[in-house]
Amino acid sequence: FEVMHRFLVAQGVRTIITACPNCTVIFRQYAPEMTVRLAYDLLGARQLQAVVPAGTEVSVHDPCPLRNDTNSHMAVRSLLARLGYRVVDMPHQGRFALCCGEGGSVRAVRPEFANRWTRLRQREAGGRTLVTSCAGCTSFLGRSTPTVHIADLLYQADPLKNSRPVVIRAPLSYWNRFALKRR
């Protein structure tokens, strides 16, 4: 982080736009001189048109690194509403958000906790697709319940034709990151 931070400061960068909850927290904590903005706040200012039949229900899984960031919760929900989705909140949301089970290596250290949290999220979703702004949560929860990243909903070519967006998963997702870094 320090190498990247020094490079950004040397280039005169003063504002960072993040899409990842963990990146948001890291930049806010270790680069306090920079303004950190969530991509979802900025996307909310764009003109969006509804892409699904009105009232299509989803639930939001708020990523645990941003559980105290009300703006991120509202930004994701606002985007969903503008796309035509009806958000059905779950009991564990916002500052009471549960970890998906992937964070902090919980799966490796205490798999019973990770499994319990995942099953609870599945029950709370009640069969609705979960939408989250965290790639890790998308992947981890997606193993047991329909889960999609908000960006996949924003940029799907024709969401009315497909019941679920096409989501790139590992190992292709890692290859995409590698290729982007090289470029």
C-alpha positions as CSV (number, residue, x, y, z in Angstrom):
1,F,0.0,0.0,0.0
2,E,2.8,2.4,0.9
3,V,4.4,2.1,-2.5
4,M,1.1,2.8,-4.3
5,H,0.3,5.6,-1.8
6,R,3.6,7.4,-2.4
7,F,3.1,7.1,-6.2
8,L,-0.4,8.6,-6.0
9,V,0.7,11.4,-3.8
10,A,3.7,12.2,-6.2
11,Q,1.2,12.3,-9.1
12,G,-0.9,14.9,-7.2
13,V,-3.9,12.5,-6.7
14,R,-6.1,13.9,-4.0
15,T,-9.3,11.9,-4.5
16,I,-9.6,8.1,-4.7
17,I,-12.7,6.4,-6.1
18,T,-13.2,2.9,-4.7
19,A,-15.5,0.1,-5.5
20,C,-14.2,-2.4,-3.0
21,P,-15.2,-2.2,0.7
22,N,-11.8,-3.3,2.0
23,C,-10.0,-0.8,-0.3
24,T,-12.3,2.0,1.0
25,V,-11.4,1.2,4.6
26,I,-7.7,0.9,3.9
27,F,-7.5,4.2,2.0
28,R,-9.6,6.0,4.7
29,Q,-7.3,4.7,7.4
30,Y,-3.9,5.0,5.9
31,A,-4.3,7.9,3.5
32,P,-6.3,10.4,5.6
33,E,-5.0,13.3,3.4
34,M,-7.0,11.9,0.5
35,T,-10.7,12.1,-0.1
36,V,-12.1,8.6,-0.6
37,R,-15.3,8.3,-2.6
38,L,-17.4,5.2,-3.3
39,A,-18.0,4.5,-6.9
40,Y,-21.7,3.7,-6.1
41,D,-22.2,7.3,-4.8
42,L,-20.9,8.6,-8.1
43,L,-22.9,6.1,-10.2
44,G,-26.0,7.2,-8.3
45,A,-25.7,10.6,-9.9
46,R,-25.9,9.2,-13.4
47,Q,-29.0,8.8,-15.4
48,L,-30.2,5.2,-15.0
49,Q,-33.3,3.6,-16.4
50,A,-35.2,0.7,-15.0
51,V,-34.0,-2.6,-16.4
52,V,-36.2,-5.1,-14.6
53,P,-40.0,-5.3,-14.2
54,A,-41.1,-2.9,-11.4
55,G,-41.1,-4.6,-8.0
56,T,-38.6,-7.3,-8.7
57,E,-37.4,-8.1,-5.2
58,V,-33.8,-8.4,-4.0
59,S,-32.1,-8.1,-0.6
60,V,-28.9,-6.3,0.1
61,H,-25.9,-7.9,1.9
62,D,-24.0,-4.9,3.4
63,P,-20.3,-5.9,3.5
64,C,-18.9,-6.0,7.0
65,P,-16.0,-3.6,6.4
66,L,-18.5,-0.9,5.7
67,R,-21.1,-1.8,8.3
68,N,-20.9,1.7,9.8
69,D,-20.9,3.5,6.5
70,T,-24.5,4.6,6.1
71,N,-23.7,6.3,2.8
72,S,-22.5,3.1,1.2
73,H,-25.7,1.3,2.3
74,M,-27.9,4.0,0.9
75,A,-25.9,4.3,-2.4
76,V,-26.4,0.6,-3.2
77,R,-30.1,0.7,-2.3
78,S,-30.6,3.8,-4.3
79,L,-29.0,2.3,-7.4
80,L,-31.1,-0.8,-7.1
81,A,-34.3,1.3,-6.8
82,R,-33.4,3.3,-9.9
83,L,-32.8,0.1,-11.8
84,G,-36.4,-1.0,-10.8
85,Y,-35.6,-3.4,-8.0
86,R,-37.6,-3.4,-4.7
87,V,-35.2,-3.9,-1.8
88,V,-36.5,-6.1,1.0
89,D,-34.3,-5.5,4.0
90,M,-33.0,-8.3,6.1
91,P,-32.8,-8.2,9.9
92,H,-28.9,-8.1,9.8
93,Q,-28.2,-5.0,7.7
94,G,-26.3,-1.7,8.0
95,R,-24.4,-1.5,11.2
96,F,-25.7,-4.9,12.2
97,A,-24.5,-6.5,9.0
98,L,-23.1,-10.0,9.4
99,C,-19.8,-11.1,7.8
100,C,-20.4,-13.4,4.8
101,G,-17.9,-15.8,6.4
102,E,-15.0,-15.1,4.1
103,G,-13.5,-12.1,5.9
104,G,-10.5,-12.5,8.2
105,S,-10.0,-16.1,7.1
106,V,-12.9,-17.1,9.3
107,R,-13.6,-20.0,6.9
108,A,-10.1,-21.4,7.6
109,V,-10.0,-20.7,11.3
110,R,-13.6,-21.2,12.5
111,P,-15.5,-22.8,9.6
112,E,-18.5,-23.4,11.9
113,F,-18.9,-19.6,12.2
114,A,-18.6,-19.1,8.5
115,N,-21.2,-21.8,7.8
116,R,-23.6,-20.5,10.4
117,W,-23.4,-16.9,9.0
118,T,-23.9,-18.1,5.5
119,R,-26.9,-20.2,6.4
120,L,-28.4,-17.3,8.3
121,R,-28.0,-15.0,5.3
122,Q,-29.6,-17.6,3.1
123,R,-32.6,-17.8,5.5
124,E,-32.9,-14.0,5.8
125,A,-32.9,-13.6,2.0
126,G,-35.9,-15.9,1.8
127,G,-35.2,-17.0,-1.7
128,R,-34.5,-13.5,-3.0
129,T,-31.3,-12.8,-4.8
130,L,-28.7,-11.1,-2.6
131,V,-27.0,-8.0,-4.0
132,T,-23.7,-6.8,-2.5
133,S,-20.9,-4.4,-3.3
134,C,-18.1,-6.8,-2.3
135,A,-16.6,-9.3,-4.7
136,G,-15.5,-11.6,-1.9
137,C,-19.1,-11.7,-0.4
138,T,-20.5,-12.3,-3.9
139,S,-18.3,-15.3,-4.4
140,F,-18.6,-16.7,-0.9
141,L,-22.4,-16.3,-0.5
142,G,-22.9,-17.3,-4.1
143,R,-21.9,-20.8,-3.3
144,S,-25.1,-21.3,-1.2
145,T,-27.6,-18.7,-2.3
146,P,-28.1,-16.6,-5.5
147,T,-25.8,-13.6,-5.0
148,V,-24.7,-10.9,-7.4
149,H,-22.4,-7.9,-7.3
150,I,-24.1,-4.5,-7.9
151,A,-21.7,-3.7,-10.8
152,D,-22.9,-6.8,-12.6
153,L,-26.5,-5.5,-12.5
154,L,-25.4,-2.1,-13.7
155,Y,-23.6,-3.3,-16.7
156,Q,-25.5,-6.4,-17.9
157,A,-26.4,-6.1,-21.5
158,D,-30.0,-7.3,-21.3
159,P,-31.1,-8.2,-17.7
160,L,-34.6,-8.9,-18.8
161,K,-33.5,-11.9,-20.9
162,N,-31.4,-13.6,-18.2
163,S,-32.8,-14.4,-14.8
164,R,-29.2,-13.9,-13.3
165,P,-26.3,-11.9,-14.6
166,V,-23.3,-13.7,-15.9
167,V,-20.6,-13.4,-13.2
168,I,-17.0,-14.1,-13.8
169,R,-15.5,-16.4,-11.2
170,A,-12.1,-17.6,-10.2
171,P,-9.7,-18.4,-11.7
172,L,-10.7,-16.1,-14.6
173,S,-11.3,-13.2,-12.3
174,Y,-7.7,-13.5,-11.1
175,W,-6.5,-13.6,-14.7
176,N,-8.5,-10.4,-15.4
177,R,-6.9,-8.6,-12.5
178,F,-3.4,-9.7,-13.6
179,A,-4.0,-8.5,-17.1
180,L,-5.3,-5.2,-15.9
181,K,-2.3,-4.6,-13.7
182,R,0.1,-5.4,-16.5
183,R,-1.7,-3.0,-18.8
